Amino acid sequence: MDPSRGRRGADPLGEEYDPSVFSRGLDKLIPAAVARAVATVDVDTDRAVYGPGEPVTIRVTVENRLPLPIEVPIAEARVWGWAVDGLPEATDERTYEPTGGRTLELRAGESREYEHVWNGRVKRSGERTTYEPLPRGDHEISAFLGTDPRKTASTTIRIR
């Protein structure tokens, strides 16, 4: 690309791309409500069954279903996040998260995958902080996209 014409650098998530002359600026034409509606979130894990305290690889996929670039408004501090049985990041510890006020830019048809390895234990805060393996049985792993309202997806794992 000709440096005198400017270059769009890395986006806030660190992925560099160079939109074509024809698609540059099209993301501004898609209304925020439409961008929120066409952005999807999905979650899966590397396996379905784990032993107590075994690490779990969580993969979160965010996808733009439109053949046009979009800017998804993010209302939370984090673009995406995950939870185990409703506990954000597998902890009952209270956290402060300011509001977001930014956007997630996705190219036409783009799909982004984020991966996190969770240690398989739930952090319990109190007089003493403990890290407990999940009890035997089925447990829900969920993920969200920080839109308003949140877009969510979930999957189930089993602890044997």
N, C-alpha and C positions, 0 to 999 in steps of 0.2 A: 504494500500500500504506500502511496505517496505520502511522506511525512508531513508535507505542507497542508494536507487535507485534514489533519487531525486523526487521532486513533482512539478508539474506545478501549480503555485498559481493562485490567482484570475486574470482574464484578466483585461484590462484597464477599462472595464465597470462594474467591480465588481462582475462578476459571476464566481464562482469557479466550476471547473469541472476537472475530472481526466481522460484523454484519455486512452484508452486501449493500451497495448503494440503493438497491431497490427496496430492501427491508428496513433500512435505517429509519427510525422514526415511526414505523407502523405500530409499534407497541403502544405509542401514545394515543392511537386512534381507537384502541379496544377499551370500552368502558370498564371501570374497576369491577363492577358487579359481574360482567361477563368473564373477565380474567379469573375472578374467584371461582366462578362456576365451572370453567373448563380445566382448571388446575386440579389434578388428582393426587392423592397420597395413598401409598400402599406400604405394607410392612410384612416382612417374613424373617424367618430365622434359619440358621444353617442346618438345624435338625428339628425333629418334632419331639424327641424324648431325650431327657437329660438325667443325670444323677444329681443328688443334692449338692449344691455348691459348685457345679461345673460351669465353666464360662459359656455364655450364650452370645453368638454373633447376631446382632440385630441389623437388618438392612431396611432402610427407609427409601422409597422411591417417590420422587415428585415428578409429575409429567404434565406437559402442556399438550392438550388434545387438539389444539387448533393448528392449521397450517400457516399461522401468522405468529409473530413474536408477541408476547404479552408481558405486562408488568403487574404482578400480583401484589396488592397491598397487604403488608404484614402489620398486624395490630399489636403483636406481643414483642417482648424483648428478643425472643429467639425465633428464627425462621421455622424451625422444626424441633420436635422433641419426642421423647418416648416415656412409657410408664409400664410398670408391672403391677397387675391387679389394682390399677387406679393410683398407684403411688408414683408420682413423677420421679424419673431417674432412680427408681427403687429405693426411695427414702421417705420417711415420714417427717423429716426435718423441715421446718418452715423456711421458705426462702423468699426474699424480696426480689421481684423482677419488675423493673419499670416498663412502661408501655413502649411499643416499638416505633411506629411512625416511619417505616421504610418500605421498600418494595423488593420483590424477588423477580428478577428479569429472566425469562425463559425464551429461548429461540423457538422458532416454528417447529412443533413436534418434538421438542427436546425432552429428554428424560434424564433426571439426575439421581444418582444413587449415593446415599450416605450410609456409612457403616460404623457401628459402635459395638465394641466387645464389652458386655456386662459380665461382671465376675460371678453372677449367679447367687448373690447374697443381697438381702434387704437390710438397709441401714435403719436401725431403730434408735431414736434419740430419746433421752430421758436423763435420769441421774447419771447413768453410765451409757455411753454409746456402744451398741453391739451390732454385729454384722451376722445376720442369721440366714442360713440356707432356706429356700422355700420348702414348705412341707410337701409330702407326697400328694399327687393329684394333678388336676388340670389348672393352669394359670393363664391369664390373659396378658399378652404383650400388645400394647397399643402404641400408635404413633400419631402425631398431629402436625398439621401445617398451621402456623400461627396467624391465621386469618380471623376475621370477625364476621360470622361465627367460625369457630375452629373446624377444619376439615380433619376427619379422623379415619383411622383404619385399625384393624386389630387381627391378631392371630392367636392361636392357643398352643401352648407347649405342655408337655406332661413331665412331671418329676416322678421317677420310679423309686 
